[in-house]
Amino acid sequence: MAEPTASPPAPSPSHWRTQLALATAWSTGVTFAGALALTALVLWLTGQPVFGTFALMLRTALGSKVGLADTLLQATPLILCGLACAVSFRAGVFNVGVEGALYLGAFAAAWTGFTFVGLGRLPLIAACLVAAAVVGALWLAVPAALKAYLDVDEVVSTLMLNYVALSVTSYLVNYPFRAPGLANSMSPAVAEQARLTRLLPPSQLNASLILALLLTLAVAWMFGRTRLGVSIRTLGNNPRFARVMGIPVPRLMVLTMLLSGAIGGLAGGSQVLGVNYRFIDGFSPGWGFDGITITLLARHNPWGILVTALVFGMLRNGGGMIQVFSKVPISIVDILQAAVILLVTAQVAVPSLRRATS
Amino acid sequence: MNDLVSVVHAALRMSTPIVYAALGGLIAEGAGVVNIGIEGIMLAGAFVCLVAAWLSGSLWLAALAAGAAGAVLSVLFALLAVRMRANPVVVGLGLNGLVAGGIAYIMQVYFKVRGAFAPPGVTGLPRWDLGPLAKVPFLGPVLSGHTPLVYLAGVTAVATWLILYRTRFGLWLRAAGEEPEAARAAGIPVPRVQTLALVLCGVITAIGGIQLSLGDLTRFNEGMTSGRGFIALAAYYFGQRQPGPTVAAAGLFGFFQALQIRLQSTGYPPQLVQTLPYLIVVLTLSLIAWRRLAIQRRWQRAALQRYRTDAPGH
């Protein structure tokens, strides 16, 4: 008598999660390797040292305590912007307006910080951050409502509103709130007690890194463990199914964009309170747009965003130094980053999974 | 009066690159591929034509080089966005970054300059004097004394309309944009049509970039397009994706730019005028969407009404 052959155990959900994580890591790795190869080609074709450049970047970004701290400093706004984009992208809302929310949030934080100078340390910092989050969220409320209730393409509206935010904040610090006696267009400095603690003093690395880490944890928890997170994921995976399930789709879309704007506003606010201590006209090198790349690379996984933002921060930090210590221009980092962006949604690596994210 | 003449004259000049990019973007959008890479393509056109004019001394070769640069970048765009089905918005962002970074890199490695590149001995585009026509009051001084590119912009607009609405390619292009599935079923090679549309878009946009580096000035500044690609995007959305209204919108936005420069000297904040094109577009899109919704509702009500009166048993 043959024993009934035991059928292989059914794969558990955690098995699928591991598979998905591996696939994500694989495709992200392929994208990155492709971009690195392209950058190496550019360096080689223009007669610059290939390995020397990469080695120098790695050494400056990771080789010393200050270097490491600066890498974390560069990564902080990127983590926040990546999370901001992830919240709405995961719901299938292609919101590219985080850059605008970042500018207005930063201005709100700066204004609160130089206006309510009589407040104590914690109340003032809290007020600044709340102002940044609220203003960021309100800024995206308009395109959110237009998308949810009138079906206005959110890509176009948020893209356009970024430029409005840039111009409006530029107006504010050039005219009504211009700091007296300074050549550049910037707001007055925030009160002493509103400035965030520096973590590793020679570096500007500050407590906003902790905020970014806490928010990563919060978004991961929200996606994985709450009803809201499940609704967002359902909406992102299959809007029609979400509607049939009774998920209030328009309201959820608005909510995700408000969250996105709030986190984007915090990214701007934390830069003001932690690094610049004032609002500087046009201070963002495009963090809100980098957030798009980062969340797409990480497939909207908060921990993936953390890792990807750290890698991007490393590139930025290392790139700043190669300009000083070699003849290679810093723009090689822009080229590398652009190559990543170009490749990130291309269907090269795992075609079956690509469809879900684009 | 003299003020008005000079502002409108400047408006024509300043709207020219926007007109080209808007027509290019319109063609790509018509084929169903939104191309925000026009910002970078315009920048590449501006840079390449200046370098080519400096190296060859010929403006014709410069224009050819700019067009070729636009075509090459567009092929890259099409390869990623059409063939490899990448998200076109993301590819556009990447292309803009690649061009900006690539130009800065080239300037620093080969020309040893940063920020701006102004090679000596390059003559810019000629200014055409309209002869006796320039004597016509108001219109004469406004229309006369521009670079050939300004006049060619009108020709390009007409050509774009002809291509889109009077050729088989244009029909295919619009079909690919509106109903790609149906177009594929009808035997239209959708990817090839989209690729061609993108290349056309790239060439036109890059030509528009020439106005920046050989028309208004004979130098190149990093980031000299300063958002004109996005204003062009705004122009064709405001123009509801029709060539005529798009050119009018681009003209209006060029007028805003000229006005803003004029107002700057009177101390008026230029930033507020800068927001106008973008605000107008968001408003237009909202109005269009609202009207569409209203029409839909009316149809639904009418259908319900018919059902109530016609259906048996009621």
Interface residues (C-beta under 8 A of the other chain):
Chain A: V42 T46 Q48 F94 V96 V142 P143 L146 L150 D151 V152 D153 V155 V156 S157 L159 M160 L161 Y163 V164 S167 V168 S170 Y171 N174 Y175 F289 I292 T293 L296 K327 P329 S331 I332 V333 D334 I335 Q337 A338 A339 V340 I341 L342 L343 V344 T345 A346 Q347 V348 R354 S358
Chain B: V34 I36 L76 L80 M84 R85 A86 N87 V89 V90 V91 L93 G94 L95 N96 G97 L98 A100 G101 G102 A104 Y105 Q108 V109 Y110 R114 G227 F230 L233 A234 Y237 P269 Q271 L272 Q274 T275 Y278 L279 V281 V282 L285 S286 A289 W290 L293
